[in-house]
Amino acid sequence: MKVRIDIQSGFCFGVVYAINKAESILREQGHLYVLGDIVHNEQEVKRLTEMGLEVIDHEKLKQLKDTQVLIRAHGEPTETYKIAYENNIKLIDASCPVVLRLQNQIRQVYLDMKEQGGQVVIFGKPNHPEVIGLRSQTNYEAIVIQGLDDLDNIDFTRPVALFAQTTKNLKLFYQIVSEIGKRMKIALGKEQVPFKYYDTICRQVSHRDRELQTFCKDKDVVLFVSGKKSSNGKMLYGVCKQVNPNTYFISSPEEIDFSWFRPDDTVGICGATSTPQWLMQKVKDYLAQKFEIE
């Protein structure tokens, strides 16, 4: 059996930055709070928990005082910083720079749209931590849409500014852009409409589509390794499955069914931007217990 690990898969730079920050503090101090799972991968969270990382929620944050808390790559809503200030909590801000820039941008555009009587629309997952942080910049007035089916929530007679969660599908984003433009022209009865869109999708994430399509094409079986909570993982798994129907979603090696394989298969192992390389290697090692691997 030939087994190939996709070297392009694995943590994006924002996740790498957050985990490196956490590991550095844990090596020095042995304990650190983090607000929410540092990454949407159960295996990596378990590894860091064993080092002393303690995952807390926003209710627990309100009870803490005189300590330090790590903010993960997804970013945080404005009220988190207010609570930290009031409770003398030092925030170790590991928010992804791409997300921080987007928060600043959406806040400024929101203020401009308020003056115009317009709306801010976010293409994203409503309960995703990144989207919650973005909505906080608009006093939670931004409209969140998950796809074309949600466009009826927009008033097409008023100005629109469209943003996207950084990990969303690029193709679907531009389909939404096109459809909003068409509907506004119909609603307003003119070609020039007050509609602006901001392509805020992270290219390190969006380019994974094409890379995975290439990687999966010539494999007999593909194992896509990801945490079950990962939105990016679900999306990229769909990309792999479309290219190669023999793609299986797993979160740990123990979920592998050996009946999926033949001894002479070429197997590809890949993952999401929240999947650590060590976990993909662990999957390969697990296969080596059953099959002779080249």
Secondary structure, DSSP 8 states (H G I E B T S, - for coil): -EEEE-TT-S--HHHHHHHHHHHHHHHHHS-EEEES-SSS-HHHHHHHHHHTEEEE-HHHHHH--SSEEEE-TT---HHHHHHHHHTT-EEEE---HHHHHHHHHHHHHHHHHHHHT-EEEEES-TT-HHHHHHHHTTTT--EEE-SGGGGGGS-TTS-EEEEE-TTS-HHHHHHHHHHHHHHHHHHHTSSS-SEEE-----HHHHTHHHHHHHHHHT-SEEEEE--TT-HHHHHHHHHHHHH-SSEEEESSGGG--GGG--TT-EEEEEE-TT--HHHHHHHHHHHHTTS---
